[in-house]
Amino acid sequence: MSPTHRAILAVWRIEQPRLITSLARMLRDVPLAEDLSQESLIAALEHWPRDGVPEKPGAWLMATAKRRALDHLRRGIMLARKHTQVALELEQQEQAMPDFDSALDDDIGDELLRLIFTACHPLLSREARAALALRMICGLTTAEIARAFLLSESAIAQRIVRAKRTLSDSGLGYETPRGAELSARLSSVLEVVYLIFNEGYTAARGDDWMRPQLCAEALRMGRALAAIAPGEPEVHGLVSLMELNASRQAARTDAAGDPVLMADQNRALWDQLQIRRGLQALTRAQELGGGDGFYGLQAAIIACHARAATAEATDWARIASLYAHLAALAPSPVIALNRAVAVGMAHGPQAGLVLVDSLMEEPALKAYHLLPSVRGDLLFKLGRHAEARAAFECAAALTGNRREQEFLRRRAAACSNI
Amino acid sequence: MRVMYLVKSNHPGPPTPELGEAMGKLADREIKAGRMLENGGLMPLSTGAQVRIEDGKLSLIDGPFVEAKEVVGGFAIFELRDKDEAIAMATEFMQLHKDLMPGWYGTCEIRFFATPPHTR
């Protein structure tokens, strides 16, 4: 990609939320607005390399996109009722070419909220919501989304086209939930943001850089949500959870790219600005009554780590108690396993082992390598080295991640050397 | 990537009300877009002070100050995708100055935060 193309894409990404929200308001159709905002990008890629980047690129893109919208309406694709009203408005807007200052005038908070809720509509699958959100809210190209999710471009393109058609066909392409409905629909949005974050978080270094970039995109969406829906405690809870997890990014792998356990991480590498933001968001969530929420509780757990100057200073008793709350709120074998780890740290390996052993018959954890891995660690601490070794070997056989496999084999080998 | 913008100028006086308002709206848009983390304007250097080391000697300068070519008047911290986005954002910001405060001159410096070497 040439420097000019990169510069054009950058300008477009910055302007895109405003383009979509303005067009959506005129067309009463978010997916269609997204199509037309893409067309303005294509027009820019065609004109700017030849004519130079305009002095007010945002206004140029907006004017172009609005012209496309008008063309679209003239072709009579919209419903007649909407057509007359909207076309009239458009004609008027076309008379006065939008300039940058007036473009900055609208408060886009409400429209952005609509955009986010449309892209993350519960009618769509989680995967479709994630692809649509990255495309419509973050301005990622289909190719970038495909790279990020390790899928083919055509698979992502299809997913997006189908999702947009579903929304338009069902008349859900333009609506903003409010009040109680907003809170109810929020979980469908937060779930997608967190899914995107975790896709990026579990990416290994050396993977395509688009994968870890997903963390940044999810954080951006979370921060945006916190700014436009500041009264929602779980939004702040999720932002806190993401900020605090992302703050450890630089410490999570060593120079060779191998994972470093939290207890062994160099805490000087933790991002203090991000930790501060994460703790502030947690406080906000708790003030709004979200301390017992699904994300608020998880954030509170991570905050215990973030606040500890050393691994030894970690408040494991508090973590164990928070996990008990979380397990009651959202019963899941994985949360139960995490709770067992915390109990093992707070009240000794024997207490943790009792909980782990109660999970051994859990079908959902049958192929989950962290179960024997945690068990091995507890057995090792209890001095039951032969059993620990068997557990680590079992865990190594279950994981598909090469680096993790090597790590578990090393732990198994260490059991025989004692 | 995290970026700090340093706006430098020695043009006297505060921004015009029009520029102030436009910058406020831009800031609001960028917070709602989830890109801007922090921002702030700084009082003139004459109200501050400098603690300096020169030739191995530590000294306090509490004014008057030697006229610098450009001093930092404001800053912002953003989280952006890449250098292209950082430049596009700064260009938009400076265009506002050009349009709404004729005669103003200055520099918007784009500086990326340092990260541990193994994560680059």
Chai-1 contact restraints between the chains, C-beta under 6 A:
chainA,res_idxA,chainB,res_idxB,connection_type,confidence,min_distance_angstrom,max_distance_angstrom,comment,restraint_id
A,R6,B,D84,contact,1.0,0.0,6.0,A-B,restraint_1
A,A7,B,D84,contact,1.0,0.0,6.0,A-B,restraint_2
A,A10,B,D84,contact,1.0,0.0,6.0,A-B,restraint_3
A,A10,B,E85,contact,1.0,0.0,6.0,A-B,restraint_4
A,A10,B,A88,contact,1.0,0.0,6.0,A-B,restraint_5
A,V11,B,A88,contact,1.0,0.0,6.0,A-B,restraint_6
A,I14,B,A88,contact,1.0,0.0,6.0,A-B,restraint_7
A,P17,B,A33,contact,1.0,0.0,6.0,A-B,restraint_8
A,L104,B,K25,contact,1.0,0.0,6.0,A-B,restraint_9
A,G109,B,K32,contact,1.0,0.0,6.0,A-B,restraint_10
A,R220,B,G34,contact,1.0,0.0,6.0,A-B,restraint_11
A,R223,B,G34,contact,1.0,0.0,6.0,A-B,restraint_12
A,A224,B,K32,contact,1.0,0.0,6.0,A-B,restraint_13
A,A224,B,A33,contact,1.0,0.0,6.0,A-B,restraint_14
A,A224,B,G34,contact,1.0,0.0,6.0,A-B,restraint_15
A,A227,B,I31,contact,1.0,0.0,6.0,A-B,restraint_16
A,A227,B,K32,contact,1.0,0.0,6.0,A-B,restraint_17
A,I228,B,K32,contact,1.0,0.0,6.0,A-B,restraint_18
A,A250,B,P116,contact,1.0,0.0,6.0,A-B,restraint_19
A,A250,B,T119,contact,1.0,0.0,6.0,A-B,restraint_20
A,A255,B,H118,contact,1.0,0.0,6.0,A-B,restraint_21
A,L269,B,P116,contact,1.0,0.0,6.0,A-B,restraint_22
